[in-house]
């Protein structure tokens, strides 16, 4: 993770340096009409593909079984580290300084795997050499508001406040040696994860722009304790009027501790990887 943050900081410092040296093509500050059209549109629709590297740890226990076994989904249950998913974003530029964003992300993962040690998960113990069916389904809905503290024709720098709503469901299933019976357990949860952050957008030319944001917060709400850290950096190219292609790198890393009646759970998940997005802008 430190390498990701270092890369983002280096990129941002580079863009600040370029701006200070005035190597970005001049854009008049007197006439809004001279700004690139794609930079001033009121609404944007983003559809893209995400290719993350996953790192997932989970523990699900109960009052009868105890805390449960700490599992690495990729190493202990055979989940693939690399996945492909799709996401969408709708943005509204409410004013020169105010912006609202609504994001949706979905990822479904499953595996069949012969375990090499006993696993306590939920109410049951899954013994070594058993073949398990496991799944981990996730939906993330994020709403955020951004305000441009610095608002210039060639760049904007501002603050963000938002919340991720994480809808998760993770479970195991295995057949027993008694007839065709099976044992299974699952943990489904909804976790609200608020966050605060900073963002910026720089015009490199009338066709190119860079956007980045960084968000973090740790909070406990009722029986759910969560910590979230997310970031994004992308390069946007205006192909034709109203249509942009974006190439970027995105990461979301969170930890959720859950206590429910007769059940307690822990989930730590990080997914980080490249994205490619098409953006359509309109008024």
C-alpha positions as CSV (number, residue, x, y, z in Angstrom):
1,X,0.0,0.0,0.0
2,X,2.9,2.4,0.8
3,X,4.0,2.1,-2.9
4,X,0.6,3.1,-4.1
5,X,0.5,6.2,-1.9
6,X,4.0,7.2,-2.9
7,X,3.2,6.9,-6.6
8,X,0.1,9.1,-6.1
9,X,2.0,11.7,-4.2
10,X,4.8,11.8,-6.8
11,X,2.2,12.3,-9.6
12,X,0.5,15.1,-7.8
13,X,3.8,16.9,-7.0
14,X,4.7,16.5,-10.7
15,X,1.5,18.2,-11.8
16,X,1.9,21.0,-9.2
17,X,5.4,21.6,-10.7
18,X,4.1,21.7,-14.2
19,X,1.5,24.2,-13.2
20,X,4.0,26.3,-11.4
21,X,6.3,26.3,-14.5
22,X,3.3,27.3,-16.7
23,X,3.8,24.4,-19.1
24,X,0.1,23.7,-19.2
25,X,-1.4,25.4,-22.3
26,X,-2.8,28.8,-21.4
27,X,-6.6,28.9,-20.9
28,X,-8.2,32.3,-20.4
29,X,-9.7,33.0,-17.0
30,X,-12.0,35.7,-18.4
31,X,-14.3,33.6,-20.6
32,X,-15.9,30.4,-19.5
33,X,-16.7,29.6,-23.1
34,X,-13.0,29.1,-23.8
35,X,-12.8,26.2,-21.4
36,X,-13.1,22.7,-23.0
37,X,-16.7,21.8,-23.3
38,X,-16.2,18.4,-21.5
39,X,-14.8,20.3,-18.5
40,X,-18.0,22.4,-17.9
41,X,-20.8,19.9,-18.5
42,X,-23.4,19.6,-15.8
43,X,-23.9,15.8,-15.8
44,X,-21.6,12.9,-16.4
45,X,-22.2,9.1,-16.8
46,X,-19.2,6.8,-16.3
47,X,-19.2,3.1,-17.1
48,X,-16.0,1.1,-16.7
49,X,-14.2,-2.1,-16.0
50,X,-12.0,-2.8,-12.9
51,X,-9.2,-5.4,-12.7
52,X,-8.3,-5.6,-9.0
53,X,-5.9,-7.7,-7.1
54,X,-7.8,-8.9,-4.0
55,X,-6.5,-9.5,-0.5
56,X,-9.2,-10.8,1.8
57,X,-9.3,-12.0,5.4
58,X,-12.4,-13.1,7.3
59,X,-13.3,-14.7,10.6
60,X,-16.9,-15.7,11.5
61,X,-17.7,-17.1,14.9
62,X,-20.6,-17.5,17.3
63,X,-21.4,-17.7,21.0
64,X,-21.2,-21.5,20.8
65,X,-18.2,-22.0,18.5
66,X,-16.1,-19.1,19.8
67,X,-14.3,-16.5,17.6
68,X,-13.8,-18.8,14.6
69,X,-10.8,-19.4,12.4
70,X,-9.1,-16.5,10.8
71,X,-9.1,-17.2,7.1
72,X,-7.3,-15.8,4.1
73,X,-9.8,-16.4,1.3
74,X,-7.1,-16.5,-1.4
75,X,-4.6,-18.7,0.4
76,X,-6.8,-20.9,2.6
77,X,-9.9,-21.3,0.4
78,X,-8.6,-21.0,-3.1
79,X,-10.3,-17.8,-4.2
80,X,-8.6,-16.1,-7.2
81,X,-6.5,-13.1,-6.3
82,X,-7.3,-11.5,-9.7
83,X,-10.9,-10.6,-10.7
84,X,-12.7,-8.5,-13.2
85,X,-15.8,-6.4,-12.3
86,X,-17.8,-3.5,-13.6
87,X,-18.9,-0.2,-12.1
88,X,-20.9,2.9,-12.8
89,X,-20.9,6.5,-11.7
90,X,-23.4,9.4,-12.1
91,X,-22.1,12.9,-11.4
92,X,-23.9,16.2,-11.1
93,X,-22.0,19.5,-11.2
94,X,-24.5,21.5,-9.1
95,X,-22.5,24.7,-9.3
96,X,-19.0,26.0,-10.1
97,X,-17.7,24.6,-6.8
98,X,-20.2,21.9,-5.8
99,X,-20.3,18.3,-7.1
100,X,-22.3,15.2,-6.2
101,X,-21.4,11.7,-7.2
102,X,-23.2,8.4,-7.0
103,X,-21.1,5.2,-7.5
104,X,-22.1,1.5,-7.8
105,X,-19.8,-1.5,-7.7
106,X,-20.6,-5.2,-7.8
107,X,-18.3,-8.3,-7.4
108,X,-19.3,-11.9,-7.1
109,X,-16.6,-14.5,-6.2
110,X,-16.9,-18.3,-5.6
111,X,-14.7,-21.3,-5.4
112,X,-14.5,-25.1,-4.7
113,X,-11.6,-26.1,-2.6
114,X,-10.2,-29.0,-0.5
115,X,-9.0,-27.5,2.8
116,X,-5.9,-28.7,4.5
117,X,-6.8,-27.9,8.1
118,X,-9.9,-27.7,10.3
119,X,-11.9,-24.5,10.0
120,X,-14.3,-23.1,12.5
121,X,-16.8,-20.9,10.7
122,X,-20.1,-19.8,12.1
123,X,-21.8,-22.6,14.0
124,X,-19.8,-25.5,12.4
125,X,-16.4,-27.0,12.1
126,X,-15.2,-28.0,8.6
127,X,-12.6,-30.7,8.9
128,X,-9.4,-31.0,6.9
129,X,-9.6,-32.8,3.5
130,X,-13.3,-31.7,3.1
131,X,-14.2,-30.1,-0.2
132,X,-15.9,-26.8,0.4
133,X,-18.0,-24.5,-1.7
134,X,-17.4,-20.9,-0.7
135,X,-18.7,-17.6,-2.0
136,X,-18.2,-13.9,-1.3
137,X,-20.6,-11.4,-2.9
138,X,-20.2,-7.7,-2.5
139,X,-22.1,-4.6,-3.6
140,X,-20.9,-1.1,-2.8
141,X,-23.0,2.0,-3.1
142,X,-21.2,5.3,-2.5
143,X,-22.6,8.8,-2.4
144,X,-20.3,11.8,-2.0
145,X,-20.3,15.6,-2.1
146,X,-17.3,17.6,-3.2
147,X,-16.6,21.2,-2.8
148,X,-13.8,23.1,-4.7
149,X,-11.9,25.1,-2.2
150,X,-9.7,26.3,-5.0
151,X,-11.5,26.8,-8.2
152,X,-9.4,27.9,-11.2
153,X,-9.9,27.4,-15.0
154,X,-6.9,25.1,-15.2
155,X,-7.3,23.2,-11.9
156,X,-9.6,22.6,-8.9
157,X,-8.7,21.4,-5.4
158,X,-11.3,20.5,-2.9
159,X,-12.7,18.5,0.0
160,X,-15.0,15.4,0.0
161,X,-17.5,14.0,2.4
162,X,-19.3,10.8,1.6
163,X,-20.4,7.3,2.7
164,X,-19.9,3.8,1.3
165,X,-22.7,1.4,1.9
166,X,-21.2,-2.1,1.8
167,X,-23.6,-5.0,1.3
168,X,-21.8,-8.2,1.9
169,X,-22.5,-11.9,2.0
170,X,-19.9,-14.6,2.6
171,X,-20.5,-18.3,3.2
172,X,-19.2,-21.9,3.3
173,X,-20.9,-25.2,2.5
174,X,-19.7,-28.8,2.7
175,X,-21.2,-32.3,2.5
176,X,-20.9,-34.5,5.5
177,X,-20.2,-38.2,5.8
178,X,-23.7,-38.9,7.0
179,X,-25.9,-39.7,3.9
180,X,-26.3,-36.6,1.7
181,X,-26.5,-34.1,4.5
182,X,-24.6,-30.9,4.4
183,X,-23.5,-28.2,6.7
184,X,-23.4,-24.5,5.8
185,X,-22.9,-21.1,7.3
186,X,-23.0,-17.6,6.0
187,X,-22.6,-14.0,7.2
188,X,-24.5,-11.3,5.5
189,X,-24.3,-7.7,6.6
190,X,-24.8,-4.1,5.6
191,X,-22.1,-1.7,6.8
192,X,-22.3,2.1,6.4
193,X,-18.7,3.4,6.1
194,X,-18.5,7.3,6.0
195,X,-15.4,8.9,4.8
196,X,-13.7,12.3,4.4
197,X,-11.2,13.2,1.7
198,X,-9.5,15.5,-0.7
199,X,-9.7,15.7,-4.5
200,X,-8.2,17.6,-7.4
201,X,-8.5,18.0,-11.1
202,X,-5.9,19.5,-13.5
203,X,-6.2,20.4,-17.1
204,X,-3.0,19.4,-18.9
205,X,-4.3,20.5,-22.3
206,X,-7.7,21.0,-24.1
207,X,-7.8,17.2,-24.5
208,X,-6.1,15.8,-21.4
209,X,-6.9,16.1,-17.7
210,X,-5.8,14.3,-14.5
211,X,-8.1,13.6,-11.6
212,X,-7.3,12.1,-8.2
213,X,-8.9,11.7,-4.7
214,X,-8.0,10.2,-1.4
215,X,-10.5,9.3,1.4
216,X,-10.2,7.9,4.9
217,X,-12.3,7.5,8.1
218,X,-12.6,5.1,11.1
219,X,-15.9,5.0,12.9
220,X,-18.2,2.8,15.1
221,X,-22.0,2.8,14.5
222,X,-24.1,0.6,16.8
223,X,-22.7,-3.0,16.5
224,X,-20.5,-2.3,13.5
225,X,-17.0,-0.9,13.6
226,X,-15.5,0.1,10.3
227,X,-12.4,1.6,8.8
228,X,-12.0,2.6,5.2
229,X,-9.3,4.0,3.0
230,X,-9.8,4.6,-0.7
231,X,-8.0,6.4,-3.5
232,X,-8.2,6.9,-7.2
233,X,-6.0,8.6,-9.9
234,X,-7.0,8.7,-13.5
235,X,-6.0,10.3,-16.8
236,X,-8.9,11.5,-19.0
237,X,-8.7,12.0,-22.7
238,X,-11.5,13.8,-24.7
239,X,-12.0,11.6,-27.8
240,X,-14.9,13.6,-29.3
241,X,-17.3,16.2,-27.9
242,X,-19.1,14.8,-24.8
243,X,-17.1,11.5,-24.8
244,X,-14.0,10.8,-22.7
245,X,-11.9,7.7,-22.1
246,X,-10.3,7.4,-18.7
247,X,-7.4,5.2,-17.6
248,X,-6.7,5.0,-13.9
249,X,-5.7,3.1,-10.8
250,X,-8.2,2.6,-8.0
251,X,-8.1,1.1,-4.5
252,X,-10.5,0.4,-1.7
253,X,-9.3,-1.0,1.6
254,X,-11.5,-1.5,4.6
255,X,-12.0,-3.5,7.8
256,X,-15.4,-4.3,9.3
257,X,-16.0,-5.8,12.8
258,X,-19.6,-7.0,13.3
259,X,-21.3,-8.2,16.5
260,X,-24.8,-9.6,16.0
261,X,-27.0,-11.8,18.2
262,X,-25.2,-15.2,18.6
263,X,-22.7,-14.1,15.9
264,X,-19.6,-12.1,15.5
265,X,-17.5,-11.5,12.4
266,X,-14.5,-9.8,11.1
267,X,-13.7,-8.9,7.5
268,X,-10.7,-7.2,6.0
269,X,-10.7,-6.6,2.3
270,X,-8.4,-4.7,-0.1
271,X,-8.8,-4.5,-3.8
272,X,-6.5,-2.4,-5.9
273,X,-5.9,-2.3,-9.6
274,X,-6.3,-0.6,-13.0
275,X,-9.5,0.8,-14.4
276,X,-10.7,1.8,-17.8
277,X,-13.8,4.0,-18.2
278,X,-15.9,5.7,-20.8
279,X,-17.5,9.0,-19.7
280,X,-20.4,10.6,-21.5
281,X,-21.1,14.3,-20.5
282,X,-24.2,16.3,-21.1
283,X,-26.2,19.3,-19.8
